[in-house]
Amino acid sequence: MTSSLKTAERPTAVEPATPARRGFGILRLLVGLLVFASIATQIADQLAHDAFNAGEYFGYFTIQSSLMNVVVLLVGGSLALRVREDTELLTRVRMCVLAYAVVTGVVYNLLLRNLPPEGFVGIAWPNEVLHVWAPIFIVVDWLFAPGRPALAWTRLGFAIVYPLAWVVFALVRGTLTGFYTYPFLDPTGPGGTLGVAFYVLGIAAFIIAIAAAAIGASRLPTTARARPAPPR
């Protein structure tokens, strides 16, 4: 009886990562370092040309979400090299940064890429990494990397918390300083306040849609899913 109780109380060994998962882990680390190098290159380039303003630079949604990508990719990559499955918390955060990365890529390439540049124009490749290649990898990683547990639908709301807080901050700062990080947030522009509201609501809906698609994909019966989907 005693021996059986000891056996039952013995902690379960952590399963090691599969070769495929380790491969994605290495890719996560490499892309995380590439995103970090892109941000560092932009900062160094702007400093070299006396064009760096920390308050403005780190106020951009792209930069803040890219810094999140660095942390999540490095943590996720390290975990993927060692264990078979991501934690639920990491997967929830990955779902959020996936939505932000997709929105960053879509908004930049549809609304901002062809706008005439204002002020300093820096090295081009970091911009492409942050707005194109990193978002593409994050989507591919979510869809195909092994060891991703399914997320409950109740986790959907987490994806919108940070973007809403960022919008409030950006609008308040713009009102106080006159600096708006993106033209579509400027209520003095052609669209006025209604135009700003339209863009904000549209992007918020898009973030929720991407997050919902990510959760739905995590619940499909594929080899990328580590264990059965939790209840709603």
Order of alpha helices (4+ residues) and beta strands (2+ residues): alpha-alpha-alpha-alpha-alpha-alpha-alpha-alpha-alpha
